[in-house]
Amino acid sequence: MILLTGATGKTGSATAIELSNLKVPFRALIRSEEKRDEIEALGGEVIIGSAENRETIDQAMMGIEKLLIILPNCENQLEMEMQLVDSAKAEGVKQIVYMSSVEADEECTSPIPKLHWDTEVYIKDSGLQWTMIKPNFYMQNFIGSAKTIVEQNKFFLPMSEGKTGMIDTRDVGKVIAKVLSEEGHEGQSYQITGPEILSFYNVAEKFSSVLKREVLYVDMPMDAYKNILSQFLTNQWHLDSVIDLFAGIAEGGIEYNTDTFEELIGTPPRSLEDFIEEHRNLYTA
Ligand SMILES: NC(=O)c1ccc[n+]([C@@H]2O[C@H](COP(=O)([O-])OP(=O)(O)OC[C@H]3O[C@@H](n4cnc5c(N)ncnc54)[C@H](OP(=O)(O)O)[C@@H]3O)[C@@H](O)[C@H]2O)c1
């Protein structure tokens, strides 16, 4: 049996859909009773509870062979991830598949990549088998820009000339489901990216060409962007950490892509044009 965390989020839900398509049984630890139906509709078992609660996670971990850890960025993310690893070890789980990030490495200092790296090390030190999933920037991050694209034909970010090898979270889910449903991925760190390296000005060109109207990228000074973001991210650690991450992107920290998706799945990853086309209704008044 497989245990998913984060199964109601972007990559976790994509993973659950893929496992369901593959008819692979899974269980999901989710926080909200209201979301039970969406997991059960995919044939998944549900345990209600938070990854903060050791008793609940021990219960969810019973009879599990493979555990997927996906948690959102928050001040106690590392603590929750370590607790999941401890529980997995105590309950006899064989393998952990961990949602890390492409920036996470031995030298990183930015808080979010650093916590991912610390969890990677903790998992490796646990003696359990592991597979690290290290995606580049998510295309789905542009869902947050839908309102300004609809209202002003503009999106506002502080990424300067920085480029990314952005990937669709549905493709990330495909990779995770493959890793969870077959053997042979133990000890692998998969850096997964989309098909192209794109600046945010290139992204604006793609939006313009698919939506057939001019969409502009407005490059904001980091401080001004931080002021706006502070209205949405009220936790200071989270705000500072996201700004630090974006500064790394603006400086060119993740300007690369890999063939890993195609090597694993056998088809090219989704293009940004496909993503925009499939989300056209969000970007159209
Ligand atoms: N954004 C990017 O470009 C990017 C790129 C690479 C890697 N990443 C990494 O991806 C991870 C986030 O993945 P995502 O974007 O797929 O997640 P997401 O959409 O933000 O969803 C987070 C999931 O975690 C669940 N969750 C939150 N708190 C929990 C708790 N205390 N106990 C149990 N479950 C909890 C949420 O459940 P509810 O439905 O209850 O809220 C939801 O299912 C982060 O660690 C991030 O660093 C992001």
Ligand as a Chemical Component Dictionary entry (heavy atoms), coordinates in Angstrom:
data_LIG
# 
_chem_comp.id                   LIG 
_chem_comp.type                 NON-POLYMER 
_chem_comp.pdbx_formal_charge   0 
_chem_comp.three_letter_code    LIG 
# 
loop_
_chem_comp_atom.comp_id 
_chem_comp_atom.atom_id 
_chem_comp_atom.alt_atom_id 
_chem_comp_atom.type_symbol 
_chem_comp_atom.charge 
_chem_comp_atom.model_Cartn_x 
_chem_comp_atom.model_Cartn_y 
_chem_comp_atom.model_Cartn_z 
_chem_comp_atom.pdbx_ordinal 
LIG N1  N1  N 0  5.676  26.086 -6.553 1  
LIG C1  C1  C 0  6.739  25.653 -7.212 2  
LIG O1  O1  O 0  7.087  26.185 -8.268 3  
LIG C2  C2  C 0  7.511  24.473 -6.656 4  
LIG C3  C3  C 0  8.555  23.935 -7.411 5  
LIG C4  C4  C 0  9.280  22.843 -6.894 6  
LIG C5  C5  C 0  8.945  22.302 -5.661 7  
LIG N2  N2  N 1  7.907  22.855 -4.946 8  
LIG C6  C6  C 0  7.583  22.260 -3.628 9  
LIG O2  O2  O 0  6.292  21.680 -3.716 10 
LIG C7  C7  C 0  5.769  21.547 -2.391 11 
LIG C8  C8  C 0  4.300  21.864 -2.409 12 
LIG O3  O3  O 0  3.664  21.018 -3.322 13 
LIG P1  P1  P 0  2.291  21.440 -4.020 14 
LIG O4  O4  O 0  2.460  22.796 -4.650 15 
LIG O5  O5  O -1 1.817  20.301 -4.823 16 
LIG O6  O6  O 0  1.368  21.601 -2.715 17 
LIG P2  P2  P 0  0.098  22.523 -2.516 18 
LIG O7  O7  O 0  -0.713 22.618 -3.773 19 
LIG O8  O8  O 0  0.572  23.784 -1.851 20 
LIG O9  O9  O 0  -0.713 21.659 -1.467 21 
LIG C9  C9  C 0  -0.224 21.376 -0.183 22 
LIG C10 C10 C 0  -0.837 20.066 0.278  23 
LIG O10 O10 O 0  -0.360 19.761 1.603  24 
LIG C11 C11 C 0  -1.483 19.560 2.465  25 
LIG N3  N3  N 0  -1.167 19.992 3.829  26 
LIG C12 C12 C 0  -0.913 21.247 4.264  27 
LIG N4  N4  N 0  -0.661 21.244 5.578  28 
LIG C13 C13 C 0  -0.769 19.959 5.997  29 
LIG C14 C14 C 0  -0.660 19.311 7.253  30 
LIG N5  N5  N 0  -0.353 19.996 8.359  31 
LIG N6  N6  N 0  -0.865 17.973 7.309  32 
LIG C15 C15 C 0  -1.162 17.258 6.191  33 
LIG N7  N7  N 0  -1.293 17.817 4.970  34 
LIG C16 C16 C 0  -1.098 19.152 4.873  35 
LIG C17 C17 C 0  -2.580 20.424 1.836  36 
LIG O11 O11 O 0  -3.827 19.985 2.325  37 
LIG P3  P3  P 0  -5.132 20.930 2.438  38 
LIG O12 O12 O 0  -5.946 20.617 1.211  39 
LIG O13 O13 O 0  -5.765 20.501 3.680  40 
LIG O14 O14 O 0  -4.649 22.356 2.480  41 
LIG C18 C18 C 0  -2.349 20.107 0.367  42 
LIG O15 O15 O 0  -2.844 18.830 0.033  43 
LIG C19 C19 C 0  6.570  22.510 -1.515 44 
LIG O16 O16 O 0  7.316  21.794 -0.572 45 
LIG C20 C20 C 0  7.447  23.264 -2.499 46 
LIG O17 O17 O 0  8.698  23.646 -1.966 47 
LIG C21 C21 C 0  7.181  23.900 -5.418 48 
# 
loop_
_chem_comp_bond.comp_id 
_chem_comp_bond.atom_id_1 
_chem_comp_bond.atom_id_2 
_chem_comp_bond.value_order 
_chem_comp_bond.pdbx_ordinal 
LIG N1  C1  SING 1  
LIG C1  O1  DOUB 2  
LIG C1  C2  SING 3  
LIG C2  C3  SING 4  
LIG C2  C21 DOUB 5  
LIG C3  C4  DOUB 6  
LIG C4  C5  SING 7  
LIG C5  N2  DOUB 8  
LIG N2  C6  SING 9  
LIG N2  C21 SING 10 
LIG C6  O2  SING 11 
LIG C6  C20 SING 12 
LIG O2  C7  SING 13 
LIG C7  C8  SING 14 
LIG C7  C19 SING 15 
LIG C8  O3  SING 16 
LIG O3  P1  SING 17 
LIG P1  O4  DOUB 18 
LIG P1  O5  SING 19 
LIG P1  O6  SING 20 
LIG O6  P2  SING 21 
LIG P2  O7  DOUB 22 
LIG P2  O8  SING 23 
LIG P2  O9  SING 24 
LIG O9  C9  SING 25 
LIG C9  C10 SING 26 
LIG C10 O10 SING 27 
LIG C10 C18 SING 28 
LIG O10 C11 SING 29 
LIG C11 N3  SING 30 
LIG C11 C17 SING 31 
LIG N3  C12 SING 32 
LIG N3  C16 SING 33 
LIG C12 N4  DOUB 34 
LIG N4  C13 SING 35 
LIG C13 C14 SING 36 
LIG C13 C16 DOUB 37 
LIG C14 N5  SING 38 
LIG C14 N6  DOUB 39 
LIG N6  C15 SING 40 
LIG C15 N7  DOUB 41 
LIG N7  C16 SING 42 
LIG C17 O11 SING 43 
LIG C17 C18 SING 44 
LIG O11 P3  SING 45 
LIG P3  O12 DOUB 46 
LIG P3  O13 SING 47 
LIG P3  O14 SING 48 
LIG C18 O15 SING 49 
LIG C19 O16 SING 50 
LIG C19 C20 SING 51 
LIG C20 O17 SING 52 
# 
